[in-house]
Structures are given as structure tokens and as C-alpha cells.
Amino acid sequence: MKGHRCGIVGWGVYIPRYRIKAEEIARLWGFNEEATKGIWIEEKSVADIDEDSVTIGYRASLYAIKRAGIDPRNIDAVYLGTESKPYAVKPGASIIAEALGISPRHQVADLEFACRAGAEAIRIGIALVDSGQARYVLAIGADTSQSSPGDVLEFTVSAGGAAYIVGPIEESVAIFEGSTTYSTDTPDFWRREGATYPRHGEGFTGEPAYFSHIMNAVKQLMEELGLKPSDFDYAVFHQPNGKFPLRVASMLGIPREKVLPGLLTPYIGNTYNGSVLIGLAKVLEEAKPGQRILVASFGSGAGSDAFSIIVTDKIYEKIDRAPRVEYFVKNKKYISYQEYAKMRGLIKAYAL
């Protein structure tokens, strides 16, 4: 869809400061060095014992509102995209909204589509603002992602989130030029009711899932807008690891130099619903007015959204109203696997 009449009014990010090195995990479970080098992961963020997708989403939202410079009571809708809700039955979005002082008359909902739900929150925000049903929409993607101990996923699953205020063009630091979506029933990653950890289809999650859906969504976007890869100054893709975004960029004819500025998974891990949104935030913090950004999400199950975003000169007046992504990347404290296991609740008590 093209011709959107809205944009990003403010954005915010939060990444927990604790880190565990990938080599620490590999050493404990007996993986060789190639296990981490092959997917390009160096370390990942770890949520503290009192952090979850709601507290992370709240912090990111607080920074987004500060950057936007708006009264939170004027936000008309709040959507939280996550696959690690602290409550099985209770929205996290309502907790965040009330903590921020947003009016009880707003629309509120939690969204679920694996790692894609945060991008879906933005798509809903675009629709509401475009149609005049809302002036400002708060869209959040946050997770404390999970994996079975010893699984290859444990190298990457991490914690973090990002929030975006979707609002009028005249207040926007970047405008939505167009967006598309592409979804199929491709079950590459899932978790059954009552299961503690998710399962995945190993190599199946690559070609028929991640690559196919992002490729189709992006090609559809470029066709609708009459654009080609060279028209984009930056490209941000969902980042399950450091390798996949660079590979899909190559398949699309986009040079790695346009991807690296927003590629953060090697240093903070895969924050699931925060992944592509934190990458976009990093790019916004270095992009110049008039530059065009390609963004493509991915969620297992499976689906992708693609956005074309053009930066405006309002970026300069809002960028330093809240901490930049680089602050969270650099502000870190390393922990051992034992500390990590305690924080993530991996240690279980068994009755004899």
C-alpha cells in the first residue's frame, strides 16, 4: 500500500545491561567455535530477574514519548507485540498504558505473530492514523526470548524492545512512503500450549520461511512504489542472527554496507519483536533528511512486512531527547552462565 499520510513522531529503545558471551554458552554445552562464528553471534543481552516484556516495553515507550514531545494522554491506541508475555491471560499493553498515564479511553491490545507482532503494531498504527481514527498510536515490540538450555537457539535469544509513536506527517522524523505484507502457513518455529520452550525446524526456518517471506514482501513493496534496491540508503531486516540479514540483502541486490549500520544481533542477540525495530532505531539515529530506509520484519508461522521510510529534517530536533541505541549497546555488564541461568529461571527444583 502506498500514499500513507503518517510517520514516526518518536521512538525509543531499551536493552538490559547484562550480557553473556556466546563462547561461554558454547563452552558449557560442548559446541565448537564454528557454532557461534557460523551464525555470527558474539554476545547477547539478558533480562534481569525483575525484567520482562512489559517492563522493557514501558521503558522503550517512555523514551518514545519523550522524543515525540507529546502528552501521553493524547495517545489513542497502544499495541504491544510480544511472544513472551508475563501473563498467559492478561494484556501487557494495558499495564504499560496506565503506567504511562495514557487515557483509559484508548484502544489497547497485545498482538502475537512470533517476531513480527511489533511490526504488525506499526501497521495497525498506520491504518488508524491514515483513516483519522487516531492522532497518535503507540506501537511496541518487546521480548525476553526463550530457548531450551543447550539448544542452538540459546546462543541468540535475548531481551530488549523498541517503541514507536505513529502520528501526523507534519510532526514526523520519518514518513511511511509505503508498506506491504506477505504471509503463508509455514510452521518453522512453534510452541505448544503448556510447553516451556519453543521448537524449531532447524534448516527449514531458512529458505521456505525467513528468506522466502522477506524476499516476497520486499519485492512486492518495490514493485508497488516503482523502486529498486539502489533507491534505498539503508536496509534493516529481522535479525535472528548476524548471518541471515546479510544473506537476504545479497539475494535482493543490496550491498552489505547498507545493512551493517542497523545490524545489532551479533552484539545484543535476537530480541525477537524488538529485533527489526531496534535496528531501525539505530539507523534513524545516523540517517540524514531525505534518505530512504527499507525495513522488513519476519515472524515464524510465517509472515513479513516491508516498509519504505523517508527521513525528514525533524530528526535533528528529536534525536537527543532520549538515550540512543549505542548507549544501551555499550552500557553492559558480563555475567557467567550460572548467573544467566538464575536470571532466566533455568534452574528447576525437583522433589526426590
N, C-alpha and C positions, 0 to 999 in steps of 0.2 A: 504494500500500500504506500502511495506517495502523497505528498501535499499535506503533511501534518502541520498543525498550527500551534505547536507547543515545543518545549525544550526542557533542558536540565537547568533548573533555577539554583540548585545547590546540591552538594554531595558530601558524604562523609565516610570514613573508614575506621574500623577498629580491628587490630590484630593483637592477641595476647602476647606478652613479652617472653614467655617461656619457650625454649627451643630444645629439641633433641636432634642430634646429628644422625643422619641416615646410617653412617658406619657403625654407630652404637647399636642400632637395631639389627643390622646385618651380622655383627659380631655375635650377638646373643643367640640368634637363631641359626647361625652357621651358613649364611649366604656368602658367596664370594663377592669381590669388588665389582664385578660386572653387573650384579643385580641392581646396584644403585646408579652406576655410570650409564648403563643401557637406557634407562628412562630419565636420566639427568635429574637427580634429586640429591641435594646436599644436606638439607636440614628442614625441619618443619616446626610450625608453631604448635603449642599445646595449651589448651584451656586450663586455667587454674581450677581448683576443686569447687570454687563457688561461681564459675562462669558457665553459661550455656548460650543457646541461640537467642534467647530473649535478652539477656544482659549485653551480649555482643551487639544485637540489633539496636538496643536502646542507645548504646554509646555512639554507634555509627550514625544513628538518626539525630542525636543531639548535635553532632558536628555538621550534619547536612543542613539542619535548621539554622545554625549559626552562619554557615556560608550563604545560605539563601537570604538571610536577614529578614525573615518573616515572623509574624506572630503565629505560634503553633495552633492557636485557636481558629486560624483561618484555613487549616488543612481539612479538606473534605473527605478524604479516604486514606486508609492505612492498610497496606498489604505486606505480609511477611512471608517470604518464600524460604522454606527450610525443610530438611528431611531428618532433623534431629530435635524434634520438639521435646521440651521437658515434660509436657503433659500429653498423654495419648488422646484425651478428650478434654480440651480447653484451649482456646486460641491464645497464642503468644502475642499476636498483634494488639489485642485489647489491653494487655498489660503494658506494652510499650506506649500505646496511645495515651493511656491515663497517666503514666509516669511523666510524659512529656507535656501534659496539660492540654491535650487536644480535646476539642468539644465532644461530648457524648453523642452529638447528632451526626457524627461522621459515619461513613461506611467502613467496615473493618472485616478482615478475613485472613486466615492462614492459607497459603497455597502450597500444593505438593506436586512436583514433577521432577523428582530426583534433583540434579544440579541446575535445572532450568527454571525453577519456580521464581527465582528472583527476577529473571529477565521477563517472565510472564507478568510479574507485578508491574514492571515498567510498561509493558504492552497495554495492560488494563488502564494504567495511569494515562497513557497517551489517548486512549479511546475516550475516557471520561473528560479530559481537558478539551480534546478536539470537539466533542459533542456539546460542550458547555455545561455538563452536569457537575463539574468540579473546577475550581480555580487552581488548587494545589492538591497533589496526590503524593503521599509518602510511600515509596516502594523500597522494600528491604530484602536483601539476600544474606542470610547468616546461617552458619552451621558449626557444630562441633562434630565433625565427621568421624565415622567409626569403622573399625575393621577387626576381624578375628586376629588375636595375637599370633604372630608367625606367618600370617598371610602376606603375600607380596603387596597388598594394599596398605599394610601398616607403614611402609616407607613414606607414603604420601598423605594419608588422611590427617587433616589438621584442623585448625579453628580460626575463624575470622569472619568478617562481614562488611558489607557496604550498604549505604542508603542513599537514595536519590529523591529529590523533590522535583516532580514533573509539574510544570506550570506554563504561564504565558510566554510567548516568544520574546516580547519586549523586555522581560526580566532574565532571559536565559543566557547562560555562559556557553551553551551549545544547543543547536536546534536539531530536531529529528527531521531529516530530509526524507526518509522513507524507512519502511520495515516490512519484513516478510516472515513467514513461518513455514516449517516443514516437519510433519510428524508421521510415524508409522508404528505398527506394533512389532518392535524389535526388542525382545526381552534379554538384554545383555547384562543386566545388573538388577537385583531384586532382593527383597527381604520379606519373608512370610510373617504373618501375624504371630506374635509371640517369640519370634526368633531374635536372639540377642545381637547377632551380627549379619550384615548383608552377604550375599553370594554374588559371584560374577562369572561371566562366560569366558574368562581368560582372553585369548586372541580374538574371540568373537566380538569383543567390545570395540575393536578397532575398525576394520573395513566395513562391515554392514551397519555398524552403529555410528560411532563418532565421525568417521570420515565421510560416509555417505550422506548423513543428515546435514552436517555443516556445509559440505560442497553444494548440495541441492538448495539449501536456504540462501547461501551467498550468491550462487549463480542466478537464482530467481530474483534476488534483490537488484543485482547489476543489470539484469535484463529489463526490469520494470523502470529503473531510473536512467537507463541508457549510459551506464558507467562501465569502466573497465578497471582491472587491478591497478593500473598506473595512476588512476584518478585519486587513489587513497594515499594519504601521507602516513597513516598508521593502521595497523590491523591488530585487533585483540580477539583471541579465540578462547573458548573454555580450555582450562589447563589442568587436566587430570595428572599430568607430569610435564617435564620440560621438553620432551621429545615430540609429542603429538601436535602441538600448535605449530612448530616449525615445519613439520611434515605436511600438514594440511595447507599451510601457506605456500609451500613449494608446489603442491598439486594445483593450486589456484593461480600460480604465476606471480606470487607476491614475495619479494625478497625478504630475507630474514631480518635485515636492518629495520624494517617497518614493524616487526613483531617483537623484537628484543626489548624495546622500552617498556612494554606492558607485561612482559613475561616474568612472573614472580614465583611461580610454583617451585622452582629449584631452591628457593631461599626461605619460603614460608609453608610449602606444602600445598595440597589441594584443599581449599576451603569450601569446596562443593558449591553452594549457592552464592558464596562470596567470590568465587574464583574469577569469572569474567568481569564482574563488577568492580573488584579491586584493581584488576588490570586496567580497566577503563579509567578509573580514578587516577592511577599512576600516569597514564597518557595525558589526561586533562591537565595535569599539573606541570606538563612541559610543552604542550601544544600551543601553537600561536593562532591568532584570529585568522579565519579563512581556511584553515587546514581541515581536511576531511578524514574522519575516523571510521573504519569498518569494525563492527562488533558482531560476533557470532557466538551465541550460547550453545550449550548442549546438555541434554538431560537424558539419562538412560531410560529406556522404555518404549520408544525413544523419540526425541524431537529437538529441533533447533530453531532459534530466532535469529534473524540478521537485521542489523540496523546500520543506516548511514547517518552519521552525525557530523555537523559542521560547527566548528568553534567560532564564538563571537568575541568581540573586544571586551565584553563584560567579565571575561575570565580573569583579567588582571585585578579588578577591584574586589574579587571574592576569594581568590586562591589562598590568601594567608589569614583568613578568618578562623581557620581550624587547622589542626595538625595535618601535615602532608603524609602521604603513604610512606615516603622514605624514612620519616621519623619512627614509624612502627616497625619497619624492616630492620633498622639499625638498633633500636632500643630493645635489647634482648638479654636473656639470662639462660645459660645452658643448664640442663638437668640430666640426671642419669636415667637409665631405663627403669630402675626401681621407683624413682620419684614420678616418672611418667606413668607407670602402672598404677600408682596410688592415686594420682590426679584423675586418671581416666576410668577409675573403678574396675581395673582389670583383675584385681586380686579378690578372689571369692573365698568365702568361708564354707567349709564342708563339715557336716556332722559325721563323727565316726560311728 
